[in-house]
Amino acid sequence: MNMSERYSEILQLVAEYLSKIKRCSKDYEALEKEYFRFIEQDVEKLFNINNDGVYDIAIFEKIKEIYRDIIVITTEEIYQPTIMANMKCIMVDMYYNFKYVYENILFMIEMEFLNN
């Protein structure tokens, strides 16, 4: 499996995880466990996109889409009463991780543009 495929797989897992939260799943304990067992480590692997030289528009678009979903979940009033404190911490953690990844991608694109 090449790096683009691996990153796509990670993003699909994160998107599925967020869809569980958006469906207002009441099984917060299971969602917490899933995050700390799988999702957190996978998201951290995304930090290497620049180092691995992955230039894939589909991956960039998926990261942007997930980042927007995270922002909606952490800020929209409809989700606030349904997400307990631990889940809010998880969403804030994901927010900062995806912000970092997204900003790195934007920096990488800017550097490519300036070099050409």
N, C-alpha and C positions, 0 to 999 in steps of 0.2 A: 504494500500500500504506500503510495507516495504521500508527501506532506500535505498537498492540497486536499487529497481524499481524507486524510486523518483530521485536518482542521474542519472540513465539511461535516464529518461524522460528529465531532465534538459540538459544533454549532447546532446540529440537529438534536443532540441530547439536551442541550441547554434550552432550545426552543420548546421541546416537549415538556421539560421541567417547568418552564414558565407558563405553558398552557394549563398545566395542572393547578398552578397557583391562580391563574386567571379564571378558571372554572370554580374558584372559591372552594376548593377541596377542604374539608374539615379535618382531614387527617394530618394535622400539622407535625405531629411527631414523626410520621413516616417521611414527610417532605424534608424535615430537618435532617434525619438520618441519611436520606438519599443525597442531600447536598453535601454533607460532611464526608460521606463515604466515596462519592463519585464526582459530583459536579464541581466541587471546589478545586480538586486537583486537575480536572480537565480544563477548567477555565484558566488556570495558571499556565497550562501548556500553550495557551493562545499568546502569551507574552513573547513567544519565540517566533512569531510570524515574520517579523522583520529580519531576525537573524537567519531564518531559513530561506529568506528571499522568495516568499510566496507572493506572487503577483497574480491574483485571481479576482476579477471584478465580482464574481458571484459570491465569493467569500467575504469581500469587503461589504457588499450590499447586505448580506446576512448579518454581519456584525452590526451594521448600522440599524437594521430592523430590530435585532435583539436589544440593542442599547435603547432604542425608543420604547420597546415594550417594558424594559426595566424602569425607565423613567415614568411611564404611565402607571405601573404597579406601585411605585413608591410615592407618587404624588396624587393620583386620582382619589377623590373622596370615596368613590364607590368601593375601593379596596381597603381603605383605612380600617373600618370596623371589623373587617373579616380577617385581617392579618394580625396575629399575636406578636408580642414583642420580639421573640426569637426569630420569627420569620421576617420582621422588619429589619433586624440586624443582618440577616442573610441577604436581603434585597439591597441594603446599603453596601454590603461587601461586594455583591455582584455589580452594582452601579459603578463603584470605583475601579473595579477590575476591568470592566468593559470600557469605561472612560479612558483608562490608560491604553488599552489595546487600540481603541478608535483613534485617539490622539497620535499614537505611534504610526498608525497607517496614514493618517493625514500628513504627518511629518515626512514619511517615506515618499508619498506622492509629491509633496512640495519639493523635496530634494531631487527627485527625478525630473520634475519640471524645470527646476533651476539649472540642472546639469545639462539639459538639452537646449 
